[in-house]
Amino acid sequence: MPNNATQVDVASRLSRNLGLLQAGAPVTIDIITPAGQKGKFRSTFIGYLPKQYVLIQYPDAKKLGRFSQYIKQGAGITVRGLIEGHEGAVVAFVSSIKQTLQLPSRIIVLEFPRSVGLQSLRNSIRIDTDIAAKICVENEYWSANITDISISGCQFIVNNGESLAMSTEKPVEIVVEDFQGMTNIKLNAVICNIKTQSEGIIMGVHFDTQCKERVAKLLHHAVTLEG
């Protein structure tokens, strides 16, 4: 059993990490239904009381839709927010809903998390996405959707891509024409793996090192993407 000094140290570290999020900072919350469906919604970080609770704004009810029924006491959610002044870093934690408040505004009260992680976008964090893109292989373009992305690579699906003559180590250019105000983003990559599934061709690629700054900007946008 941990001694009091250890408990104080852990509580202090949690508060320090959580304190990197400033009041009013935008965050996203991930909600997973009992059936396994996942929703991602924008919210605002209000504040916290160490070892007691965390407060965030209730997301826009119109955008929540049917997911609103899962925002209830005991429901688990994941919260992520970009750290101001720390380029490429995210605060992330998993918690459960303690209660919801109607006044002075709609607020979600979360249990104080047992762990608060600092994740670097420039290292290994991988973000689930749904980004429309085009891929160019040997001067031929195909429509695709990027399903997840990290600083080093991404995975995308090409619908109706059965006729694509693909192989690993083949170069590919990924073009994102419009994403959250970012336009005509071009990323060079090399194919690492290919899978054929009923919904299309799924590919994993590794980005060229010269694309890191553009990928980092995409990651920043993806962290706060709602959908």
N, C-alpha and C positions, 0 to 999 in steps of 0.2 A: 504494500500500500504506500503511495507516494506521501512524503512528509509535507508539512505546511509550506516549507520554503519552495519545494518543487511546484506545489499547486499555485503559489503566488507567481512564480516565474512563468508557468504556462499561461495563467490568466493575463499576466502583463504582456506576454508575447502576442496572444490573441488580440488584445485591445490595441496593441501597437500596429499590428497588421491591418486590423479593421479600421483603425484611425487614419490610414492612408487614403481612405475614401472620404472626400469632403462632403459636408451636408449640401444637398442639392445636386450631387453628381448623378449623371445618368447611369443606370444599371439595367441589366436584362435578367429576367427570371425564366428558368426552364421548369415547365410543369409536365409531368408524365402521368397519363391517365392509367387506371387499373388495366386497361386493355393494351397499354404500351405505346399509345400515341403521344407524341411530344409536341408541345407548343412553346414558343419563345416570344416573350413580350417585354416591351420597354417599361421601365419604372423609374423612380427617383429615390435615391438614398436619403433618408431624413436624418438618421442618427442612431445612437445606441447607448445603453447603460451597461457597463461591464458586468459580465456574469448574470445579467438579467434578461435583456431582450434587444432586438434590432428592429428599427422601424423603417419601412419602405412604403412608398405611395402605392395605392391600389391602381393597377393598370387600367387603361381606357376600357370600360365595360363593352363598348361596341366592338373593339378589336378582340377582346377575350372570347366573345361568342359563347359556345357551349362549354369552353374551358372554365368559365366562371363558377360552374357547379363544383369544381375541384379545389377552389380556393376556400378551404374550410379548416377548422381546427384539426390538427394532427397530420394534415397533408404535407408531404415533403417537397421542397423546391430547391433549386440550385440558383445562386445569385452570383453574377459576375459584373465587374465594373473596371473601367480603365483608370489607372492611377495618374492624376494630373501631375505633370512635371517629371514623370518616370516613363519616358518613351519606351514602348514595347513591353509594358508590364500590366498585369491584371490581378486584381484581388478576387478570389473566388471562394465560396463556402457553400456547404449544404446545411440546410436547417429544416425545421418543421414549423407550421403555422400555429401560433399560440392562440391568437384570436384576431378578428377584424373589427375595426372601429368605423363608425359612420361620422363622428364629429371629433374635431372641428372640420375634418375632411375624411375621405375614405382612405384608411390606413391599414396596412397589414403588419401585425405584431408577430415577429419571429422569435423562436427560442434562440438564446445566445449560442452561437455555434461552438462545437467542441474543437474544431480546427478551422483555421483561416489560411488559405494557401496564397502564396505569391507565385504567379506563373509568368514566365517570360515568353512573349510572343516570338522572340528571336531564338528560342531553343526548341523545345519539343511539343508545345501545346498544339493540339489539333482541334479545329473548330468545325462543327457541322454546319453546312451551308446549303443553299439552293440558288446558285448563281448561274444565270444563263450565259452561255459562252459559245464561241466557235473554235474549232480546232482546225489547224491547217497541216495537212500531211501531203508532202510532195505536190504542193500548189493546188490541192483540192480541199475545199472547206466543208466541214460537217457541223451540224448543230449539236450542242452538248450541254450538260448541266454539271457544274462542279458541286459534288456532294460533301466534300470536306477538304480542308486546306490547313497546311502548317507552313512554317517559314522555309522548309526544305522541299516540300512537294505537295501534291494534291491528288485526289481521286475524282474522276468524272465519269459520267455515263453518256454514251452516244446511242441515241435511239435509232433504230433501223440502220445500224452500222455494220451489219453482217458482211457486207461486201468490202469493208475496209481491209486492205492487206496490211496487217500490222505485225510488228515483231518487237521484242525487247531491244533496247539500245537504239531504237530508231528515234531521230529528232522530231519534235512536234512543236508547233507554235500555238499557244492558247490566246485567244482574243476575247476580252470582256468589253463589249461595246458600251454598256451603261450599267453601273452598279452604285447606287446611293450617291449619285452626282459625280462619280468618277467615270470618265469616258475613254474609250479606245485604249484600254490597258493591254499591252502585249507582253506575254511571258514565254520565254524559250525554255524547253524542257526536253528530257529524254525519257522514253517509256521504260518503266521498271517491271510492270506485270500487266497481264491482260486476262480477263475472265469473260466468258460468254454466258449470259443469263437470259431468261425469258424476256426481260424488259429492255435488253440491248447489250452493248459491249461496255464493260466496266474496265477502266484503265487507271493504273497508278503511275504517276510520273515524278521525276526528280527535277527541280528547277535548276537552271543555270545560276551560278553564283552572282552573276551580274544583275539578276532580277530581284535581289533581296529587298531593296528599298521599295520597289513597287509591290512586292508580296507583303511586306510589313504594313503598307497602307491598306491593302485589301483586308488583312487580318484585323486591323483596327476597326474598320467598318463592319466586318463580320461579327465582331464581339458584341456590337450594339445593334446588330440587325434584328428586326422584329419580324416574326412570321411563323 
